[in-house]
Amino acid sequence: MYDTYYGLSGRPFQLTPDPDFYFESASHKKALSYLGYGMSQGEGFIVITGEVGAGKSTLVAHLMGQVNPEELTVAQVVTTALDGEELIHVVAQSFGLEIEGKDKAGALGAIERFLQEEAREGRRSLLVVDECQNLDFTALEELRMLSNFQLGAHPLLQSLLLGQPEFRSVLANHPGLDQLRQRIIASHHLEALDESEVEDYVHHRLARVGWDGRPIFGEGLLSALYGATDGIPRRVNQVMNRLLLLGAIEEEDKIGTDMLEAVMAEMDSDQTNGARGQTLQIAPEPLVSAPAMAEEYEPATEADIDSVPASEVAALLAERDERTSELEAAISELQAAGCESASGPGGEASPELNEALERIEARLEEQERSFRHVLTMLIEWLEDDASREAA
């Protein structure tokens, strides 16, 4: 949605790693240097760690775009919690090997034969294992054993291990991993972006989709964005997606710090209400009279919102506008009534009337926020799936 409103050729802040949007921070540049050195050795282990969302997967995707498949065969494993035997089978499958019905020894034999064939064809083999902090100790030991495969004096497999900071700690301190540690030939921890890099990162990704300066970013916005995200690229993407979506919904050509505060409040609220089945506030039943406006909103679950088809988005907006008009009309009527019969000494509105007006205005603002939040969730739900987006 916002890409169309702002004339962009695509959405620049997708959460899925995309090498086309690769941004080389100082830390990413160092990581690439270590990767280049490590891969030139053709053996052992290269270790890259970083916080969740620091850009490890994007870095690897960028690297894979630079390798020559005629010279390097790459298999990638994204683990959950695997023991040694499970890992061996997953590695075999990642290299495209048929190992159904084979035990661990059979799977190991298939992997070794495959690696030997690749070496004879003049190709090196690289195994990329992501989320290594989830690996069982026995799985890490199996990775070490795989690194023993050789053809003569030529090592057959090199491994690139990616993980969160706790994996770095496991490697450094686990008493059973001495032999694996001795085979690590390059290691780097990806740091978050600094404040100036966050600004460059945002401009870089927008430039990739034809940004021409619209929307404008208000003074202090990108500095505040750094403070809100700690410079973690995925968090920057999450917040920028919400900011641009809010800007498109509100038809704003300038994004300011007030909008960032609103987005962060909504995201905090999402995390607080978190799990499906917890309630969030949506619009009230149709307005009947001023006293009815004092009633609480009916709660709805996020599951309810997920079930709303795309065709009802426009209806929601129309309903929002209608109820807003009714509230504004009620305010006007009360103001008129205040001028005629509810005035206190000196012609000023009575305290009771002022209190009623404040309640109505607060409810009007609350209703607007609620509709905006529901609309944001609907749009994100629609754009999360290609078939929904097309619809």
N, C-alpha and C positions, 0 to 999 in steps of 0.2 A: 504493500500500500504506500508506504512513505517514499519508496523509490520512484513511484509514478508521480507523486505530488511534487517531489523536489527535482524531477527530471534526471534521475540517476539511471544508469543502464542495468543496475542490479543492486542487491542488498549487500553493502560492504562489511557488515558486522555479523555475519553468520557465525554460529558457534562451531560448525563443522570445520576441521582443519582444511585449508585450501592453499596449496603452494602458490597460486596466483597472487595471493595477498601477503606473501612472506615479507616480513619486515625485519631488517637486520639491525638489531640493537647491538650495543657494545658486547653484551653477554652472548648473544647469538653468534656474533662474529667470532668470538673466542671458541665457542662450541664447534663451529664449522672448522676452525683451524685444528682443533683436537681430533675431530672426526677425520679430516683429511690425512693427518699424520697417522692416526690409528689404522685407517683403511689401507694406507700405503704399506703397512707392515704385513697385512694379509693373514694375521693370526691373532689368537687370544681374544680378549674382551675389551670393548669400549663401553664406558658407563656414562650415561647422561641422566642427571637427576634435576628435579625442579618442583616447585609447588604445583598444585592442581591448577591447570589453566595457564601455566607459564609459557607454553608454546613448544613443548617437546615433540608432539605429534606433527605440528606444522613444520618444525625444523627437519624432521625425518622425511616428510612428504616433499619438502624442497630438495633435500639431498637425493631422494629417489628419482626426482626429475632430472638430475644431472648425470646419473650413472648410465653407462652403455650396457644394455641388456645382453649384448653379444660378448661382453667381458665379465659381467657380474650377474649371478642369479641370486635373487633376493626372496626370502620367505619371511612373512610377518606373522607374529603370534600376539594376540591381545589376550592376556590371561585373566582369569578370575582367581580361583584358588585351586591350583593343580598340584597333585603329588607327582612323584617321579615318573611312574608308569603312564599316567594321563598325559604328562608333558611330552613324552616320547611319541605317543600316538598323534598328538596335536601338531608336533613339529613335522612328522611324516606327511600328514595331510596338508600342511601349509606348503610343502614342496610339491604337492600334487600327486603324492604316491597313494596307490591303492593298498591299504593295509587292513581292510575289513576282515575280521576273523583271525588276525594274527595276534600272537601274544607279544610281550615286550621284546623278547629276543628276535622275533621275526620282524618287528617294526624297526629295530636297530639295524638289522641286516639290510633291510630295504633302504634305509637312510644312507648307510655306508656305501652300498653299491651305487646309489644315485650320485653321491658326492664324488666318487671315483670317476664315474662317467663324465661328470661335468669337468673335472680336472683334466681328463684326457682330451676333452674338446677345447681346452684352453680357457675355461671359464672358472672364476673363483666363486665361492658361495658365501653368502652373508645371511645370518639369521637375526632378525630384529624382534626382540621380545619386549612388549610394552607392559606397563603396570606390574613390574617385577616385585614390588613390595608385597604383592599378594601370593607370591610363590612359596610353596612349602620348601623346607630345607632339602628334602630329598630331590625336589625338582631342580634346585640350584646345583646339586651334586651331579645330576644327570646332564645338565648343561656343560659342566666341567668335563664330564666323560666324553661328551660329543666333540669337545675341542681336541681330544686325543686322536681322532681319526686322521690318518696320514696316508699318502701315496708315496712310498719311499721316504724321503726326508721332507716332503712337501705337505704342509698342513692343509686339510680339506675344508675346514669350516671356521669362519670368524663370526663372533656374536656381538651385537649391539644391544645393550641392556638399558631400558628406560624405566625410571621409577620416581616415586615421590621421595621427599627427604628422608623418610624413615628407612628406605632401602639403602641409602648411603650409610646410615648408622648400622644397619645389619651387616653390610659388607665389612665395615671397619671393625666391628666388635665381636661378631660371632666366632667362637673358638673353633668351629668345625669348617670354616671357610678359608683357611690359610692357603690351600693350594689354588683356590679360585682367585684369591687376592693377588697371588704371585703372577697370575696370567693377565691381569688388567694392565694394558699398555697405554691407555689414555682415559682420563676421567674429567668431567666438568659438571659444575652445578649451575643451572640456568637461573640468573637473578631476575627480579622484576624490573620493569622499565622505570627509569627515573622520571622526574617531572617533565623535563624537556623532551624526553623520548615519547611520553604519552601524547604530547601535542603533535610530534612528528608522526607518530603511529596513526593517530586519527586522520590527519591530513593525507598520509600515504594511502590508507585504505579508501578514503573518499575519492582521491585522485584516480584510483583504479576503476572507478565506475562513472567517471566523467563529471565530477563535482565542479561547478563553476562559481563557487562562493555562496551558493544558496543551499541550505540555510546559513545565515550568519551566526557565528558563535559570539555571545556577549562577553564583555570583559570579565575575566576571572573564571569563566566557565571551565576551561580545560585544566586550570590549576585545581579547581574544586573537584573535577573529575578524577584527577590523580589522587587527591585525598580520600575520595569515596571508594576507590578501587585498589589502592595500594600499588598501582602500576602493574597489576596482573592482567595480561592481555585478554583472557577470556572474560574477566569481570568488566573490563573496558567495553568489550563487545556487547555484553548483556545490557549495560547501562546505556550505551549509545543507541542500541536498538530501541530501547524503551523511550529514550529522549526524542529520537527522530519520529517514532510512531506518535508520541504525544504531540509533537510539533505539527504533524500532518493532520491529526484529529482536530487540533485547535486552529488549524490553518495559520500557523505562525511562521514567518520567514526569519525570525531571530530566536535562537535558543539561548535562554539566560539561566542564571544560577537558581532563580526561583523555580524554573521548570525542573532543574536537576533535583532540587529539594523535594519536589512533589513526586518525582520518579523514585527517589530513594525511599520515601515514606511508603509508597505503594509496594515496592519490593520487600521492604521490611515487614509490611503487613502480610504479603504473600508467604514469607517464611514463617511468620508467627502462626498464621492459620494453616500453613503447610499442608499436612496430609489431606487427601481427599476425604470428604465426609464432614470436615469441619466447615463452619458456616462463614459466609461473608454477606455483607449487606447490599441488597439491590433495591430497586425502586419500590415505593409503596403501592398499595391498591389505588385505583383511580380516585382522584380528589372529589369528595362530596360536599364538604363544608369546611370552614376554617377550623372548628374543633377537631375534625377528623385528622387534621394534619399533625396533631399531637401524638397520634398513635405510632408505635414502632414499626419499622419496615419488616416485611416478611423475610425470613432467612431463606437462602438457597444454597445448595451445595455446588462445588466445582464440577461434580459429576453432572448436575443438572445443566450447567453451562456447556459442558462438553457435548451434550445431546442437542443443543440448539443448532438447527441447520443454517447454512449460509443465507438462505432466503429471508431469514428473520432479522438479519442485521439492520436492514433498512427500516423494518417495522419498529425495532427497538429505538432507533434514532427518532423516528416520527413520534413515537409515544413519549420519548424524552422531551421533545419540543412542545408537544401538546400539554404535558403536565407542567412544564416550566411556564408556559403561557398562563395556565390556570393559576399557578402560584403568584405570578406577577399581577394578574388581575385581582386576586384576593388582596394583595398588598395595596393596590391602588384603591380598592373599595374601602379598606380599613383606614387608609390615609384620608379619603374623602369623608368618611364617617367621623374621623377624629376632628376634622376641620369644622364639621357642622354641630356635633353634639357631644364630643368627648374631650373638649378642650378644658384645660385647667385654668387657673388664674393667669392673666396676661396673654391668653390665647394660645398657650403652649399645650401640646398633646399631653393627656394624662399619663401617669406612670404605667397604668394598666395597658394603655394602647401601645406605648413604647415597648413594653415587655412583649406584647403579642407580635408586634412588628419584628422584633429581634428574633423571636422564635421562628417566625415564618422565613425570614431571611437566612437564618442558620440552616433550616431544613432545605431551603432552595440550594444553598451551597453544597449541603451534604448529598442531595439528590444528584447534582451535577457531577460531583466526584464519583459517586457510585456508578452512574451510567458510563462515565469515562473509563472507570476501571473495568467494568464488564465488557465494554467495547474493546478495550485493549486485549483482554483475555481472548475474546472471540477472534480478533484479527490474528493474534499469535497462533491460536489453534488452527485457523484456516491456512495460514502460511507455513505451518509446520509439516504439511504433507502436500506433495505435488498434486495429487488428485483433488484435494480440497481447494488448493490455490487456483487450479484451473477452473473449478466450479465457480 
